[in-house]
């Protein structure tokens, strides 16, 4: 690649990212308001659970939230199924992050979290997922 091709490619990448961020604004609705209010009024922590690539995203979100004063904790779904749910208190809200929202691990953990009485939030690309 020459100098001009690199500049052109760089601008295209930034434009694609800008368009993607702009399209997210379509999801700012009353459900978004409910989630923001739920998290901001919470007396416990925001527990984020994920699996695979979603776990990487979850860990980044937790790092950002903790640095801004919102107490949060990441728990890998598999570790939650093998004992780490002891870290979750009744006051905590659980946020599940998953692209499909249909893996066996999520289907196993959701009933357990429901039984514990925690409020749950799902972040998924699949509007018809098990998590929704």
C-alpha positions as CSV (number, residue, x, y, z in Angstrom):
1,X,0.0,0.0,0.0
2,X,1.2,3.5,-0.7
3,X,0.7,6.6,1.3
4,X,-2.6,7.6,-0.2
5,X,-4.1,4.1,0.0
6,X,-3.3,3.9,3.7
7,X,-5.0,7.3,4.3
8,X,-8.0,6.3,2.3
9,X,-8.3,3.0,4.1
10,X,-7.9,4.6,7.5
11,X,-10.7,7.1,6.7
12,X,-13.0,4.2,5.5
13,X,-12.5,2.3,8.7
14,X,-13.3,5.4,10.8
15,X,-16.4,6.0,8.7
16,X,-17.6,2.4,9.2
17,X,-17.1,2.7,12.9
18,X,-18.9,6.0,13.0
19,X,-21.9,4.6,11.1
20,X,-22.0,1.6,13.4
21,X,-22.1,3.8,16.5
22,X,-24.8,6.1,14.9
23,X,-27.0,3.0,14.2
24,X,-26.9,2.1,17.9
25,X,-29.0,5.2,18.7
26,X,-32.0,3.3,17.2
27,X,-31.9,1.1,20.3
28,X,-32.3,4.0,22.8
29,X,-35.9,3.5,23.9
30,X,-38.0,2.9,27.0
31,X,-36.3,-0.4,27.7
32,X,-33.0,1.4,27.7
33,X,-34.4,3.9,30.2
34,X,-35.6,1.0,32.4
35,X,-32.1,-0.6,32.4
36,X,-30.3,2.7,33.2
37,X,-32.7,3.4,36.1
38,X,-32.4,-0.2,37.4
39,X,-28.6,0.0,37.4
40,X,-28.3,3.5,38.8
41,X,-30.7,2.8,41.7
42,X,-29.1,-0.5,42.5
43,X,-27.8,-1.0,46.1
44,X,-25.6,-4.0,45.1
45,X,-23.2,-4.6,42.2
46,X,-23.7,-5.2,38.6
47,X,-22.6,-8.8,38.0
48,X,-21.6,-9.3,34.3
49,X,-21.6,-12.8,33.0
50,X,-20.3,-13.9,29.6
51,X,-18.9,-16.8,27.7
52,X,-16.2,-16.8,24.9
53,X,-15.8,-13.4,23.2
54,X,-18.6,-12.0,25.3
55,X,-16.5,-12.6,28.4
56,X,-13.8,-10.3,27.0
57,X,-16.3,-7.6,26.4
58,X,-17.8,-8.2,29.9
59,X,-14.4,-7.8,31.5
60,X,-13.8,-4.5,29.7
61,X,-17.2,-3.2,30.8
62,X,-16.5,-4.1,34.4
63,X,-13.1,-2.3,34.3
64,X,-14.8,0.8,33.0
65,X,-17.7,0.7,35.5
66,X,-15.5,0.1,38.5
67,X,-13.3,3.1,37.4
68,X,-16.4,5.3,37.3
69,X,-17.7,4.3,40.7
70,X,-20.2,1.7,39.7
71,X,-19.4,-1.5,41.7
72,X,-19.3,-4.4,39.3
73,X,-17.8,-7.9,39.0
74,X,-17.3,-10.2,36.0
75,X,-18.1,-13.9,36.4
76,X,-17.5,-16.4,33.6
77,X,-20.6,-18.5,33.0
78,X,-18.8,-21.8,33.3
79,X,-17.2,-20.7,36.6
80,X,-20.6,-19.6,37.8
81,X,-21.9,-23.0,37.1
82,X,-19.1,-24.5,39.1
83,X,-19.3,-22.5,42.3
84,X,-18.6,-18.9,41.7
85,X,-22.3,-17.9,42.2
86,X,-21.3,-17.7,45.9
87,X,-20.0,-14.2,44.9
88,X,-23.5,-13.0,44.0
89,X,-25.6,-11.3,46.7
90,X,-29.4,-10.7,46.6
91,X,-28.8,-7.0,45.9
92,X,-26.8,-7.6,42.8
93,X,-28.1,-7.3,39.3
94,X,-26.9,-9.8,36.7
95,X,-26.2,-8.7,33.1
96,X,-25.7,-11.5,30.6
97,X,-23.8,-10.8,27.5
98,X,-24.1,-13.1,24.5
99,X,-24.2,-12.9,20.8
100,X,-26.8,-15.7,20.3
101,X,-28.1,-16.0,23.9
102,X,-28.9,-19.6,23.2
103,X,-26.0,-21.6,24.5
104,X,-26.5,-24.5,26.9
105,X,-24.5,-22.6,29.6
106,X,-26.9,-19.7,29.6
107,X,-29.9,-22.0,29.6
108,X,-28.5,-23.7,32.7
109,X,-27.6,-20.5,34.6
110,X,-30.7,-18.4,34.1
111,X,-33.0,-20.6,36.1
112,X,-30.5,-20.6,38.9
113,X,-30.3,-16.8,38.9
114,X,-34.1,-16.5,38.8
115,X,-34.3,-18.9,41.8
116,X,-31.8,-16.7,43.7
117,X,-34.2,-13.7,43.1
118,X,-31.7,-11.4,41.3
119,X,-32.9,-9.0,38.6
120,X,-31.5,-9.9,35.2
121,X,-30.6,-7.9,32.1
122,X,-29.6,-9.4,28.7
123,X,-27.4,-7.9,26.0
124,X,-27.6,-9.9,22.9
125,X,-27.6,-9.6,19.1
126,X,-30.5,-12.1,18.9
127,X,-33.9,-10.6,19.5
128,X,-35.3,-14.2,19.7
129,X,-32.7,-15.6,22.1
130,X,-33.4,-17.6,25.2
131,X,-32.1,-14.6,27.2
132,X,-34.7,-12.2,26.0
